[in-house]
Structures are given as C-alpha cells and as structure tokens.
C-alpha cells in the first residue's frame, strides 16, 4: 500500500525516481486509453520533494507533448503539507504549472492549518474534500456542515470540487444534492488496472 511504499522510498532517497516513474506510467496509460477512443484525464499525487525542482513545469510539459496529451488532461494533486515544506519554491513552480494550463488540486482540504491562506495565494483549479468528512456527512451534523461550506467555497473561488470516500448510495445522493462536481470512492469503482478501464466504461457509462 502507498503508506508503506512512499515512506520507504523517502527514507531510501528514491522518491524522485519513483515520482518520475509514476508520471511516465500515468501519461502512457492516458495515451493508451485515448487509442481505444476513451479520452479522460488523470490525477497524480505529487510528493514534497517534487517541488524542489524548478524544472518540474518544463519536464511535465515535455512529457505531455511526448504522449500526445493536452494539459487539460493532467491534474496534479498537492497537499498542504507539501506546500509548507518548500513554500516559496512551491509557489513559483505551481504558478508556472498553471500558466501551462496544467490543473492543480488541493488534496485533503480541511485537514491542514493554513487552507484558506493557501487557497488565496495559489491558483488551484480543483479542491478535494477529505474523506474523513465525506464518510461522516450522512450521520454527523458537523461533518455535513464542513462538506456544505467546502463545496460553496470551492464554487465561489471558481474551482471544481471532488468528494473523496463515497462508499454508498446515500452519500452519493447527498453529495449530488449539495452540488459537488466529482465523486471518488468505492461506490463508483474499486481501483483497477488501467487496461480494464475502457471495458468498465463501456459496461457502466455507455
């Protein structure tokens, strides 16, 4: 699982290589989906060490072109912890990524201590509501209030809002009624190998 692999990679000094491989595989997979007629986008979690490299925007731009993708098909997910570790350099890199039309998502929104400040300073295009709030939204008034206000805030700032942790129809219906834009969770589908996605789409969405 990621919570085992990622700390090991960080401790071993291999996080840069692991991140590069993840980007490569993600772009290759989207390109293969496009070859089957399925045009979609991919969201990729970025590690803190990725934002120490000022060449990152140019490297990603080259990879996007190499695989024949559009920048609107790529979303980079960033946590608040990532931002705070290399704040000044991160702001420079993230701003240049947005100038290249690459989408940025603030992941696990609401779990950090500087969320509103970061939303004001960084040109995010997407906000992800942490699953700890989404899972409890149907039974916990405080969690529901946080989910409602996060959706409202995201839309007021011109962002798409993604709800993580949708695991049943009740939660799906609630988030739909609240106007959330994108759902993520086991109720939609469990993780699957990339090669299985076109068939899943044909069976479920067409």
C-alpha positions as CSV (number, residue, x, y, z in Angstrom):
1,X,0.0,0.0,0.0
2,X,1.1,3.6,-0.6
3,X,1.5,4.3,3.1
4,X,4.2,1.6,3.2
5,X,5.9,2.2,-0.1
6,X,6.2,6.0,0.0
7,X,7.9,6.3,3.4
8,X,10.4,3.6,2.3
9,X,11.1,5.5,-0.9
10,X,11.6,8.7,1.0
11,X,14.0,7.1,3.5
12,X,16.0,5.5,0.7
13,X,16.3,8.7,-1.3
14,X,14.3,7.1,-4.2
15,X,11.3,9.4,-4.1
16,X,12.4,11.4,-7.2
17,X,12.8,8.3,-9.2
18,X,9.5,6.8,-8.0
19,X,7.7,10.1,-8.9
20,X,9.2,10.2,-12.3
21,X,8.1,6.6,-13.0
22,X,4.6,7.3,-11.8
23,X,4.3,10.3,-14.1
24,X,5.7,8.3,-17.0
25,X,3.2,5.4,-16.4
26,X,0.3,7.7,-15.9
27,X,0.9,9.6,-19.1
28,X,1.4,6.4,-21.0
29,X,-1.8,4.9,-19.7
30,X,-3.9,8.0,-20.7
31,X,-2.3,7.8,-24.2
32,X,-3.3,4.1,-24.4
33,X,-6.9,5.0,-23.3
34,X,-7.1,7.6,-26.0
35,X,-6.0,5.0,-28.6
36,X,-9.2,3.0,-27.6
37,X,-11.4,6.1,-28.0
38,X,-11.6,6.9,-24.3
39,X,-10.4,10.5,-23.7
40,X,-10.1,11.1,-20.0
41,X,-7.9,13.0,-17.5
42,X,-5.5,11.7,-14.9
43,X,-4.9,13.0,-11.4
44,X,-1.4,12.3,-9.9
45,X,-0.4,12.8,-6.3
46,X,2.8,14.8,-6.0
47,X,5.4,14.4,-3.2
48,X,7.1,17.2,-1.3
49,X,10.4,16.5,-3.0
50,X,8.9,17.2,-6.4
51,X,8.6,20.8,-5.6
52,X,12.3,21.3,-5.0
53,X,13.0,21.1,-8.8
54,X,12.4,24.4,-10.5
55,X,12.4,22.5,-13.9
56,X,9.3,20.5,-13.0
57,X,6.9,22.5,-15.1
58,X,9.0,22.2,-18.2
59,X,9.6,18.5,-17.6
60,X,5.9,17.7,-17.3
61,X,5.1,19.9,-20.3
62,X,7.6,17.9,-22.4
63,X,6.1,14.6,-21.2
64,X,2.6,15.7,-22.0
65,X,3.7,16.5,-25.6
66,X,5.6,13.3,-25.9
67,X,2.5,11.3,-25.2
68,X,0.2,13.5,-27.3
69,X,-1.9,14.7,-24.4
70,X,-3.5,18.1,-23.7
71,X,-2.5,19.9,-20.5
72,X,-6.2,19.9,-19.5
73,X,-6.0,16.1,-19.2
74,X,-3.5,16.3,-16.3
75,X,-4.3,17.3,-12.7
76,X,-1.5,17.4,-10.1
77,X,-2.7,16.8,-6.6
78,X,-0.9,18.7,-3.8
79,X,-1.3,18.5,-0.1
80,X,-1.0,21.5,2.3
81,X,1.9,19.7,4.0
82,X,3.7,19.6,0.6
83,X,3.3,23.3,0.1
84,X,4.5,24.3,3.6
85,X,7.8,22.3,3.3
86,X,9.0,24.4,0.3
87,X,6.6,27.3,0.3
88,X,8.5,30.0,-1.8
89,X,9.8,27.5,-4.3
90,X,6.4,25.7,-4.5
91,X,4.6,29.0,-5.3
92,X,6.9,29.6,-8.2
93,X,6.5,26.1,-9.6
94,X,2.8,25.9,-9.1
95,X,2.2,29.2,-10.8
96,X,4.2,28.2,-13.8
97,X,2.3,24.9,-14.0
98,X,-1.0,26.8,-14.1
99,X,0.5,29.1,-16.8
100,X,1.0,25.9,-18.9
101,X,-2.8,25.1,-18.3
102,X,-2.0,22.1,-16.1
103,X,-4.7,21.7,-13.5
104,X,-3.8,21.8,-9.7
105,X,-5.9,20.2,-7.0
106,X,-5.5,20.8,-3.3
107,X,-5.8,17.4,-1.7
108,X,-7.3,16.5,1.7
109,X,-8.7,20.0,2.1
110,X,-9.7,21.0,5.6
111,X,-7.1,18.8,7.4
112,X,-4.3,21.4,7.4
113,X,-3.8,24.6,9.4
114,X,-3.4,27.0,6.5
115,X,-6.0,26.0,4.0
116,X,-7.6,29.5,3.4
117,X,-4.3,31.2,3.1
118,X,-3.1,28.7,0.5
119,X,-6.3,29.0,-1.5
120,X,-5.8,32.7,-1.7
121,X,-2.1,32.5,-2.7
122,X,-2.1,29.6,-5.2
123,X,-4.1,29.2,-8.4
124,X,-5.8,25.9,-7.7
125,X,-8.4,24.7,-10.2
126,X,-9.8,21.9,-8.0
127,X,-10.4,21.2,-4.3
128,X,-10.8,17.7,-2.8
129,X,-12.9,17.3,0.3
130,X,-11.1,14.8,2.7
131,X,-12.9,11.5,3.0
132,X,-12.9,11.8,6.8
133,X,-15.7,14.5,6.4
134,X,-17.4,12.8,3.5
135,X,-17.8,9.4,5.1
136,X,-19.5,11.0,8.2
137,X,-21.6,13.6,6.3
138,X,-24.8,11.5,6.3
139,X,-24.7,10.9,10.1
140,X,-22.7,13.8,11.6
141,X,-24.1,17.4,11.5
142,X,-20.6,19.0,11.9
143,X,-19.1,16.9,9.1
144,X,-22.1,17.8,6.9
145,X,-21.7,21.5,7.6
146,X,-18.0,21.3,6.7
147,X,-18.8,19.5,3.4
148,X,-21.5,22.0,2.5
149,X,-19.3,25.0,3.2
150,X,-16.4,23.5,1.3
151,X,-18.5,23.0,-1.8
152,X,-19.8,26.5,-1.5
153,X,-16.3,27.9,-1.0
154,X,-14.8,26.0,-3.9
155,X,-17.5,27.1,-6.3
156,X,-17.2,30.7,-5.2
157,X,-13.5,30.5,-6.0
158,X,-14.2,29.0,-9.4
159,X,-13.0,25.6,-8.6
160,X,-14.3,22.1,-9.2
161,X,-15.0,20.2,-6.0
162,X,-14.2,16.5,-5.6
163,X,-15.6,14.4,-2.8
164,X,-13.3,11.5,-1.6
165,X,-14.6,8.5,0.2
166,X,-18.1,8.0,-1.4
167,X,-18.8,4.4,-0.5
168,X,-22.6,4.1,-0.7
169,X,-25.7,5.4,-2.5
170,X,-26.8,7.6,0.5
171,X,-23.5,9.5,0.4
172,X,-23.6,9.7,-3.4
173,X,-27.1,11.2,-3.3
174,X,-26.2,13.7,-0.6
175,X,-23.1,15.0,-2.4
176,X,-25.1,15.2,-5.7
177,X,-27.8,17.2,-4.0
178,X,-25.2,19.5,-2.5
179,X,-23.9,20.2,-6.0
180,X,-20.5,18.5,-5.7
181,X,-18.9,18.2,-9.1
182,X,-16.9,14.9,-9.0
183,X,-17.3,11.7,-6.9
184,X,-14.4,9.4,-5.9
185,X,-14.8,6.2,-3.9
186,X,-15.6,2.5,-3.9
187,X,-19.3,3.1,-4.6
188,X,-18.2,4.1,-8.1
189,X,-15.5,1.6,-8.6
190,X,-12.6,0.0,-6.7
191,X,-9.1,0.5,-8.0
192,X,-8.4,-1.5,-11.2
193,X,-5.5,-2.0,-13.7
194,X,-5.6,0.7,-16.4
195,X,-6.2,-1.8,-19.1
196,X,-9.6,-2.7,-17.6
197,X,-11.0,0.8,-17.6
198,X,-12.3,1.0,-21.2
199,X,-14.4,-2.1,-20.7
200,X,-15.7,-0.8,-17.3
201,X,-16.7,2.5,-19.1
202,X,-18.5,0.5,-21.8
203,X,-20.4,-1.5,-19.2
204,X,-21.3,1.3,-16.8
205,X,-21.3,4.6,-18.6
206,X,-22.5,4.0,-22.2
